[in-house]
Amino acid sequence: MPIRQIGSLDVSVVGLGCNNFGGRLDEPRTAAVVGAALDAGINFFDTADVYGGTKSEEYLGRALGKRRPDVVLATKFGSRVAPGKEGAAPAYVKAALEDSLRRLGTDYVDLYQLHQPHPSTPIAETLAALGQAVAAGKVREIGCSNFSAAQLEEADAAVAEGAPRFVGVQNEYSLLHRDPELNVLPECEKLGIAFIPYFPLMSGVLSGKYHRGEPPPAGTRLAGMAPERQDTMLSARTLGIVEALGGYARDHGHSILELAIAWLAAKPAVASVIAGATKPDQIWANAKAADWVLTEQEVREVDAMVPAPGAPA
């Protein structure tokens, strides 16, 4: 598994998004997925305090057990966990971190990320609190999620001399959602920030599970969505693009899932593509995508097949 950097952290180019843990997956199934990821060479595990109603952190921590030192463990704070437990104020940063450490069963987090911007708290105050956590040895690196290019620039300018900076930003990015290419990816290159795409398979649309004229297979994520949401995600136009991408991937000896992940990995500033999984075989499929290193020509060919940045999918 190729290794890239998020700040000082060495991470596998394919990571594991842990948002299914504690929700769609109970603890034994979580342990099976985590074990498969470790066996596949995945060392980057990304969760959040709100995932699974806080159960994701608990299940992940117990599944890792003695393997904790072997992985890069990332979690997030800031979203509403319970009444009165949300935000980015310094006191809450400290409390949220302690809660996550307890649930994860560890005394440090490798990458601690602000889940979303909180305009009610000046970013300088949040960064100062995160800097204290780094100084105390409870956090190795800090990052953010769902930030715009302007917010990244504001955060970088607000860092006190000698204090830690955001080393990663985690935003949605996929073949069917290319908006980060407009501003955020160029800003990442400018500031030296690693980009971590989430929803790389567009909630499974790019997995090859869905086809025109057929209902979503039972048990899939989209099968549980409202009909109007299904119609939006699985429009005839979108599925036509997916079919074309699938054909391109097959012509090159790969699956559309491998293309979706490999295309992201070929983009500047992308460090690790975090894909979720509910079964061990999905882990192996995600990991296999790391074997396909797209050429510049292949990237251009695929770019021409999908909606341009800023265009509707």
N, C-alpha and C positions, 0 to 999 in steps of 0.2 A: 504494500500500500504506500503510494507516494506521500511524503511529508512536506507540509508547508508551515509558514509561521503566522501566528497572530501575536504580535508583539514578541515577547521572549518565549512564547509557547510553541512547541512543535506538535502540530495536529495532522491527523490523517486527512487526505483530500476529500474523502467521503466520511461524514460524521453521522451521528444518530440523533435525530430529534425525538425527545422523550415526551411529547405532548399526549401520546396515547396511554401512557402509564397512569393507572389509577382511574381511568375513564373507560375506554374501550378494552383495556387489558387489566386483569386482576394481577395479584402479586406473582403467582407461579408462571403465568404467561409472560409477565414482564421479565422475570429471571431468565426465561428461555431466550427471549429476544436479546437481552444484554449479553448472555453467554455466547450467542451466535455472533454478535458484533465483535466481541473480544477475539473469538476464534478467527474471524475474517480480517483481523488487522485494524479494525476501527478503534481509535483511541480517544476520539472527541465525542463527548456526551453532553448534549445541551438540553436543559430543563428550565423550569421556572417555578416560583413559589405557588402560582395559581393553577398550574397544570394538575388535573385530576383532583381539584379541591385540596391541594397540598400533598396528596398521596403520591404523586410522581416522584417528588424528592425522596420520600420515605422508601418507596419501592426500589428506586434506583440505588440509593445508598446501601440498602441491604443486599441487593443483587451484586453490587461490586464487591462488597466485603473486603477481604484482604487484597483484592486487586486494585483498590483505590489508588495506591501510588503509581500504578501503571497507566493511568488515564489522565486526560485533561478534562476536568469537570467544570462545566459552565452552568450557571443559573442566573435568574433574573429577579428583579424586584420592581415595585412601583405600581403594578396593577392592583385592583381591589381584591384582597384576600378575604376580608371580613369587614363588617362595619367599623370604621375608624382605623383600618389597617391598609393604607395605601399611600402613595405619594413619593416625594423625593426630598423631603425636609431632612436635615441632618440627623435629628433624633430618630426619625423613622428608618433611615438608612441603617443606622446601628442596630436597631431592634429587628428589622427584617433580616439582616445578615445573621444575627444570632439564631433566629428561628430557622433559617435555611441550614445553617451548620448543624443544628441539632437534628433536623429531619434527615439530612444527608449522612449523618453519623461521621462527620469529619471535622477537623479543626482548621481547615482552610479551603477556599474555593479558588480554582485556577483563573477563571474569568467570571467576574461579577458584572452584570449588565443592567442598566436602567431600561426597563421594558418599553417605556414610551416617554416622550417629552412631558414635562409637568410645568407649564408656564407659571403656575402660582409660586413656584420656588425658583429663585435665580440659579442658573446652572452652576455658577461659581460656588454656591453653597453646597450643592450636591457633590461637586467634584472635590471640595475640601473634605467632606465627610468620607468619601471614597478613598481619598489620599490617606486619611487616618487609619482606615482599615488595611490599606497596603502596608503602611508603616508598622502596624501591629502584627503583621505576618498572617493576617486572616484572609487576605486576598492577594493573588499574584499580579493579575492584570485587570483592568477595568474596560468596559465597553458599553454600547448602547444599542437600542433597537428602535426601528420605526422613526428614525431621524431623517430630516431633509438635509440637503447640502448646506443650506443656510444655517441650520441648527448645528451641524457638525463644525462649521466654521466658527460659529459663536462659542461653542464649547471649547474649541482649541484655543481661541483667543482669551478665554476666561481662566485658563490654567495658571496657577501661581508658579513662579519660578521654582524649578526643582520638583514640582508635584507631578504625579502621574497623569498621563493623558489617555483618552480613549484610544485603544489599539484596534478595536473592531466595531463594526456596525452590522447589525443583523436586520435586513429588510427583505420583503418579498421580491423574488426575482425568478423568472422562468422563461421558457421559450414563448409562452403566451402572455407574459407580463414583463415587458422590457423597460418600464419606466426608469429604473435606476441608471440606465445608460445615458439618460438626458443630463443629469446633474450629479447624482450621488457617486457613481463610479468615478467620474473625473475628479471629484472632490477627494475621494479616497486616495487616488493616485497622487494628488497634490499634497495631501497631508501625511501620506504614508500609513493610512488606516486600512486594515484588512476588511474585506467585504465577505459576509457570511449569508448566503441566500437561504431563505426559508420558503416553504411551499414550492420546491423545485419541480415537483410533478403536478402542480396545479390541482391539489386535492385528489390526485389519482387520474386526472384527465389525460396526462401524458404517460400513463402506465401501460396503455394498450388494453385496458379492461372494457372500455366503452366504445360502442359502434353505432353508426347511424341506423335509425329504424328499430333499435332494440332498447328495452328498458335497462336501467342500471342493474347489474347483477346483485342478487340478494347478499346482504352482509357488507357491501362496499360503503364507503363514506357517503357517496352521493345518493345511494339508495335511501338513506335516512333523512335526506334533505327535503324541504317542501318542494312541490311540483314546479312552482315558479322559479325556484333557485336551480333546479335541475335543468329547466328550459334555458336558463341563462348560461349555465356552465357547459351544457351539452348542446349548444345551438348547431344547426346544420353547417354553418360556416366554420365553427371551431372544429367540429369533427371532420370536416373536409381537410382542414389543415393538419389535423392529427393523422389522418390516413396518409397524406402525402409525406409527412415526416416518418411514419412507419415504413413506408416504401423505401425512402432514402436510407433508413437505418438497415433494413434487410439487404439492400443492395451492397451495403458495406459490411455485411456479416454480423450485424448487431441488432438489438431490440430498440424500440423507441424509448424505453426507460433508460437504457444506456446512453442513447443520444442526448436525452434531456439533461442528464447529469454531466456527461462529458463536455457538452457545449458550454455549460456554466463553468466548469473547471478550466476551460480554455480562455475564459475572459479575464482581462487584466484586473488585478486587485482581489479576485476571488481566492479565498484561502481554503475553506472547507464547505462542501455542499451538504447541508444537514437534511437528510430525508428521514421521515418517520417510517415505522414498520410495525406490523401487528403479528408477524410470523417470522420464524428464523429463515425460511426460504426467501422472504423479501429482503432480509439483510444481505444474503449472499448475492442476490440480483443487484442490489445497490452497490455493493462492494466491487462487483465485476465491472461496473462502469468505469472504474479507475484505470482499467487496462486499455481503454480507447483514448488515445491522445490525438485530438483532432488537429489536422494541419491548418494553416492559415487559409488555404483554399477551401477546405471543407467548412470552416467557420463562415466564410463569406457565402458559400452556397446555402448553408442552413439559414443564415441571416435573411437571405432573399426569399425564403419560403414562409417566413412568419411575420406577423404584424410588426410594423416599425415601432420604435419607442414612442410612447404616448398615444398610439392608435388603439382603438378598442379591439379586444380579442375576437 
